Amino acid sequence: MVPTPRLLSPEPGDSRFADQAWNSSRLHQALLQAYLVSDALVRKAATVPGVSAPRRRQLEFAARTLSDALAPTNFLLANPTAVRAAIASHGASLVRGASNFLDDLAHNGGRPAKLPSGSFRLGQDLAATPGRVVYRNDLMEVLQYEPQTRQVYTAPLLLLPAWVNKYYIYDLAPGRSLVEHATRQGFTVFAVSLRDPGPDQAGHGLEDYFADVSARALDVVEDICGTGGTHVVGLCAGGLLAGLLTAWLAASGEQRAATLSLLMAGLDYTDPETGRPPGSTELLRLAGFLLGGGDLVSGRRIGLVFDLLRANDTLWKPLTRGWFQGDRPAPFDIVAWSEDGIAVTRPLFQESMRLMGDNLFAREGVVLGGRRLRLADISLDAFVVASERDHIVPWESVYLGARSLGGTASFHLVPSGHVGAVINPPQPKATHLGRGGRLPEDPARWLAGAHVRPESWWTAWTRWLARRSGPRTAARACGNQHHPAREPAPGVYVHGRAGSTGSRGILP
């Protein structure tokens, strides 16, 4: 008797094959099995023996991208959900899908839209916490938020964003805003809003962004608050600016920073698999291939690279729903923000890639502002947050950066993705992982000893900050004589170079 071949199953949580037809229809069963076999073969072919770890990961990325693109769900006649919708609607879903396709071709560069046009408005639905612009230069605006309590802590907060998206992930939406939460807990909050650079800013590099963004913003905060101790916060690539700033202060013994908070930001780029950094040559070669040339690295192209890291959710799902089924996804604030990217100057991008690729900050140090900066010289207490399902900065990399700091680091792991972990308002179901004591060398050992804390990391963070913020003082009005309050938050630069955002989901 010939044994029945063992059927392969999609990975748990793979929603592409949730339709019952993949189990009940022989045709779709055959398509699914053929795809799963080819997917396994393509991925196995990428694990060629003798290939270096960085090159192998590039091959694995290419193999996964190709295999995801060839899934049967991405073809109209092979997609049972789309075919059923077409029959039930007498073809109306296909008409809507064709209309969506033409609209995306004309207005979205041919990429399937992730949310309906004009779903949100800045200053009302997003970035709505009251505040004022208190400083502006060629690269940034500094926003100060209005106090929400009669008294505030002595130490203010300075929020530094990543340089590939707008700052307002910190102030996403009412009830989902870290800025709103912190001001209601009695903190004076400042945020940096980066300009979408144009040709006039194309020559600015890391030294310029360090001096004219992070260091200058700290000067503004200190002048307005009259204090020498500021909580410095950095998100993703903004964590690099935050780390460099606090290391720069430490290099000369300046006591101007109270603490350092790093959110989904890795500062030690040692490869956990090889024990070595990835190498700047490899990073720059890959980045040049994916992002093209020119004086400015397009925010849209950076967004596409990020989309390819999770292509099934960010590319193929919107395509099949929008073009095959004629549906548009429901409005979602995180998606609107993620689509609202900004360009990065070529010098800043290349210098950052070299710094990360060769792990200079954690090894021999980086020279900025006339000082050599080392990660280990940062002796501040640090609050470090990582996301368990991060597809951009793996949590193990964030953990290594926390261990490399010279001070005491409190590490927290959120059960979410890279962006979703930022939005963690207090609610009954909010949890994160943590543990006390020193951080062990192996991230897996930390994870084995961690326990679930039944609260939002926002709650844990503001409680941690409060113990390091000094006494309360009278609430501070926005601005002062040297830095008068100007336009209402979210300011001018958030609207981009043409006076509008880069996201179709946001009204100008």
Order of alpha helices (4+ residues) and beta strands (2+ residues): alpha-alpha-alpha-alpha-alpha-beta-beta-beta-beta-beta-alpha-beta-alpha-alpha-beta-alpha-beta-alpha-beta-alpha-alpha-beta-alpha-beta-beta-beta-alpha-beta-beta-alpha-beta-alpha-beta-beta
